[in-house]
Amino acid sequence: MSYWQDSDRTLICGDVFSNLNMLTGVPGLHEPPEMFSSDRRAITSRCGGWPSDGAAPVCFGHGPPLRDRSKLRQFTASLAA
C-alpha cells in the first residue's frame, strides 16, 4: 500500500520498496523480499509512474527517506528491464 500527499508531493510507499538492506542494515533501494510478495514485478512495474519531480521525500516502511526522487525512477526502470 502506498500513499500520495498532493499538498506537499510526499510519497509514502510503505513496503513496496525499502531503502535499507534488511539483512545488513546498509541504506539503499531494494524490492521487497520475494517471500513477502507473490508478484514483485507487477507491483514494482506499477510504481514507475510516480512523480519524480520536486524535492519532497519518498518515505519507506524501512530505511531513511529518499530526497532525490529520480533515484526511485531509475531504480524502477532498472527492474522493468
N, C-alpha and C positions, 0 to 999 in steps of 0.2 A: 504494500500500500504506500502511496506517495501523496504528498500534499503540495499544492502550489499556492502561495500567498501573493496575489497580484499587487497588493498595495505597496509592497517593498521588493517584489520579484524574488522572494526567497523560495527555494525548493527544499522540501524535506522528503528525502527519498527512502527513509527508514532502512529496511534491509534489502531493498532491491539491489543496492551496491553497498560496499563498505569502503571506508578509507583507512583501513587498518588490516594488516595480515593477522588473522585471529590466532595463528599458531605462534608467530614471532613477536607480535606487537609493533612491528615496523609499519609506519604510515605508508599508504599507497592504495590506489584504486584496485578493487577486486570485485568479481562476481560473487554471489552467494555460493557457499559450498553446494555441490551437486545434491548431497543428501537432503538439503533443505528446500529444494525446488525441483519439481517434476519436469519443468520445461524452461530452463535458464535462458536459452537462446531466444525463445519467444518473448520472455519478459524483458531482457536487455535490448532486444531489437526495437521494442516499442518506445524505448527511452531516448532514442536518438533525436527525436523532435523537440526535446525540452529546450527552452530558450538558453542560449549560451552568451547572450549579451548582458551587459551590466556588471556591477560589482557586488551585487548581493550574493551571499554564500549559498552553497549547496550543503545541506546538513544530512548526516548519516546516522543510522542507529548505532554504528560502531566506527570510531575514528574521528579525527578532527574535521571541522568544516573545511570545505574546499572553496577558496576565494576566486580561483580562476576557472570559470565555467567552461572555457574552451578545452580544458584538460578532460572534462567529462565527455564533451562532444567527441574528442579524439579517441577516448577510451571506448565509447560505444561504437564508433565507426570501425575500430580495430576488431571488435567482436563480430561485427557483421561480415567481415572479410573472410 
